[in-house]
Structures are given as structure tokens and as C-alpha cells.
Amino acid sequence: MLNIGLTGGIACGKSTVTRLFEKLGVPVIDADEIAHSLVLPQQPALALLEKAFGSQIITADGSLNREALRELVFSSPSDKKKLEAILHPLIYQTMQQQLNHCKTPYVILSIPLLLESKQPLHIDRVLLIDCPEDIQIQRVKSRNGFSEKMIKAIIKSQCPRNERLQHADDVINNTSTLKNLVSEVSKLHESYLKISTSKNP
């Protein structure tokens, strides 16, 4: 099976692209979705985060205060490393478990920090969803309402755009229309099916 590592900076359109692959019947294993499920109330990972960062990151109803945690980790590199040390092993373990159940020609592994983290998963090709930084900032402002300072801190914490482009095997430039995005995904789908066939004749 061909493992496609899908990545990109914040608000480049990773979720939109993964949904288009899913519509084509391709399984998507999403690191962000797994991370969200790991820190739901009563989950062991949430208790580990509370122990590491204190009760300030827990809301009155016992759920994760994402805003408080975000402020911590993007203002302190050591806190960011602490968070990653707790969550990343659990995320990748879960991704591998899901991967073991896939029987399709290829699978999409959506990992925002694919190039930043020392992830243990086998990746055959890197698919980058790309757009300029000014578009990222504009999209996050309208989508999440974050301050520009916070958005720039998040972008700075991620792999620089030029480095992502250097490491990518395939690139979708997400600055156009949804129609164009659908066309790009369709072309890649056919390409990945062919590569998978040649890999496993």
C-alpha cells in the first residue's frame, strides 16, 4: 500500500483536500482528528496535560481550554516541546493502528507537522497543500478570529514554506477555486493509483 503524507501550513486547505480524497473512496488518517479525540474529557492524555501545564488549561466542565493551551505553547518553545512529547507518541501509535486496518491501493496520512516532527510512520510520497503566508493570515483571521500576532507565532513555529516546497513530491497550490482543487485532487488520485500498481504489480 502506498502511504501519502499530506501536509501544509495552517489554513492552507488540508481539510478541504482530505475531504475530496475521501469522496473518491480513499481512507484518510488525520493526525488532528486523533489529537482532538485524545484530549476529550476523561481521556488519559488530558490528565497528562493537566499534570504538565496545570488546571489553567482545564475548563469548568472538565474539557480542554484550547485557547489557554495555545497561548502557553506558542509563547514558550519549551512548553511546545513538552506538549509534543506527550501527544505525538500517542497520535502516531493511533495512526499506525488505523493504518494496519487499511487495505486500499493507497492511503492519505494527514500530518500538519510531517516535516517538523520525527514521526515513525513510513511515508512514500509527501503531498504539500500550499498557499502564500498573506493568504494564510487572512484565512485564519476570518475562520478562527485569532490575532495577527498569534497567527504569525503559529506560522513561525511551523516548517518554513520554502523548506516544505523542497521536501514535497507533489504540490497543490490552493489559491484558486474549489473547482480547480477538485481537478488537482482527481489528477493526483489517478497518479497515486498508477504508482501503487507499479509498486505492487
C-alpha positions in Angstrom: 0.0 0.0 0.0 1.2 3.5 -0.9 1.4 5.9 2.0 0.9 9.5 1.1 1.9 12.1 3.7 -0.3 15.1 3.3 0.9 18.3 5.0 0.9 22.1 4.8 0.9 25.2 6.9 -2.1 26.5 8.9 -5.1 27.4 6.7 -3.6 26.1 3.5 -6.6 23.9 2.9 -5.5 20.5 4.2 -9.0 19.6 5.5 -10.7 20.5 2.2 -8.3 18.4 0.2 -8.6 15.4 2.6 -12.4 15.6 2.2 -12.1 15.5 -1.6 -9.9 12.4 -1.3 -12.4 10.8 1.0 -15.1 11.4 -1.6 -13.0 9.3 -4.0 -13.1 6.4 -1.6 -9.5 7.0 -0.2 -9.1 6.4 3.5 -7.7 9.4 5.4 -5.9 9.0 8.7 -5.9 12.5 10.2 -3.5 13.4 13.0 -5.5 16.5 14.0 -8.7 14.5 14.4 -6.9 11.9 16.5 -5.3 14.6 18.7 -8.8 16.1 19.3 -10.1 12.7 20.4 -7.2 12.0 22.7 -7.8 15.1 24.8 -11.6 14.7 25.3 -12.8 14.8 28.9 -11.9 11.7 30.9 -9.2 10.7 28.4 -5.8 9.7 29.9 -4.0 12.2 27.7 -6.0 15.1 29.1 -4.9 14.1 32.6 -1.3 14.1 31.4 -1.7 17.6 30.0 -3.3 18.9 33.2 -0.4 17.4 35.2 2.2 19.1 32.9 0.5 22.5 32.5 -1.8 22.9 35.5 -5.5 23.3 35.9 -5.5 26.6 34.0 -5.8 24.6 30.8 -9.0 22.8 32.0 -12.4 24.5 31.8 -15.1 24.3 34.5 -16.8 21.4 32.7 -13.6 19.4 32.6 -12.7 19.9 29.0 -9.5 21.2 27.5 -9.2 25.0 27.3 -7.6 25.1 23.9 -7.2 28.9 23.9 -5.2 28.8 27.2 -3.1 25.9 26.0 -2.4 27.6 22.7 -1.3 30.8 24.4 1.1 28.7 26.5 2.7 26.7 23.8 3.1 29.4 21.2 4.7 31.8 23.6 7.1 29.2 25.1 9.2 26.8 22.9 9.8 24.6 26.0 6.1 24.3 26.6 5.5 23.4 23.0 8.1 20.6 23.2 6.5 19.4 26.4 3.1 19.2 24.7 4.5 17.4 21.7 6.4 14.9 23.9 3.1 14.0 25.5 0.8 13.9 22.5 2.9 12.9 19.4 3.7 9.3 20.5 0.0 8.7 21.3 -1.0 10.2 17.9 1.4 8.2 15.9 0.6 5.0 17.7 -3.1 5.5 16.9 -2.3 6.4 13.3 -0.3 3.2 12.9 -3.2 1.1 14.4 -5.6 2.6 11.9 -3.1 2.1 9.1 -2.8 -1.6 9.9 -6.6 -1.9 9.0 -6.4 -0.3 5.6 -6.5 -2.5 2.5 -6.7 0.1 -0.3 -4.2 0.9 -3.1 -3.1 4.0 -1.2 -3.9 5.9 2.0 -3.6 9.6 3.0 -1.8 10.3 6.2 -2.7 13.9 7.1 0.0 15.2 9.4 0.4 19.0 9.8 3.8 18.6 11.4 5.0 15.9 9.0 8.3 17.7 8.2 8.8 19.2 11.7 8.4 16.1 13.8 10.3 12.9 14.0 7.3 10.7 13.2 7.9 7.0 12.9 5.4 6.3 10.1 6.6 5.1 6.7 5.8 7.8 4.1 6.2 7.0 0.3 5.4 10.5 -1.0 4.8 13.9 0.5 1.8 15.9 -0.8 2.0 19.6 0.1 -1.0 21.8 0.2 0.5 25.3 -0.3 -0.5 29.0 -0.3 1.3 32.3 0.4 1.6 33.5 4.0 -0.7 36.5 3.5 -3.5 34.2 2.4 -2.9 32.0 5.5 -3.2 35.0 7.8 -6.3 36.3 6.0 -8.0 32.8 6.2 -7.2 32.2 9.9 -8.4 35.7 10.9 -11.8 35.1 9.2 -12.1 31.4 10.3 -10.8 31.5 13.8 -10.6 35.1 14.8 -7.0 34.8 16.1 -4.9 37.9 16.5 -2.3 38.5 13.8 0.4 38.1 16.5 -0.9 34.6 17.4 -1.2 33.6 13.7 2.3 34.7 12.9 3.6 32.8 16.0 1.9 29.7 14.8 3.3 30.1 11.2 6.8 30.8 12.7 6.6 27.6 14.7 6.0 25.5 11.5 8.4 24.5 8.8 9.2 27.5 6.5 7.3 27.4 3.3 10.4 27.2 1.1 11.6 24.1 3.1 8.2 22.4 2.7 8.3 23.0 -1.1 11.8 21.5 -1.2 10.6 18.3 0.5 7.4 17.9 -1.4 6.9 15.2 -4.1 3.6 16.7 -5.1 2.2 20.2 -4.6 -1.4 21.6 -4.7 -1.4 25.3 -4.9 -4.6 26.2 -3.1 -5.1 29.8 -4.2 -7.7 29.3 -6.8 -11.3 27.9 -6.9 -12.8 24.7 -5.4 -13.3 23.5 -9.0 -9.6 23.7 -9.6 -8.9 21.9 -6.3 -11.3 19.1 -7.3 -9.4 18.8 -10.6 -6.0 18.7 -8.9 -7.1 16.0 -6.5 -8.6 13.9 -9.3 -5.3 14.0 -11.2 -3.3 13.0 -8.1 -5.8 10.2 -7.4 -5.1 8.7 -10.8 -1.4 9.2 -10.4 -1.3 7.5 -7.0 -3.3 4.5 -8.3 -0.8 4.1 -11.1 2.2 4.4 -8.7 0.5 1.9 -6.4 0.0 -0.6 -9.2 3.7 -0.3 -10.3 4.8 -0.7 -6.7 2.7 -3.9 -6.3 2.4 -5.4 -9.8 
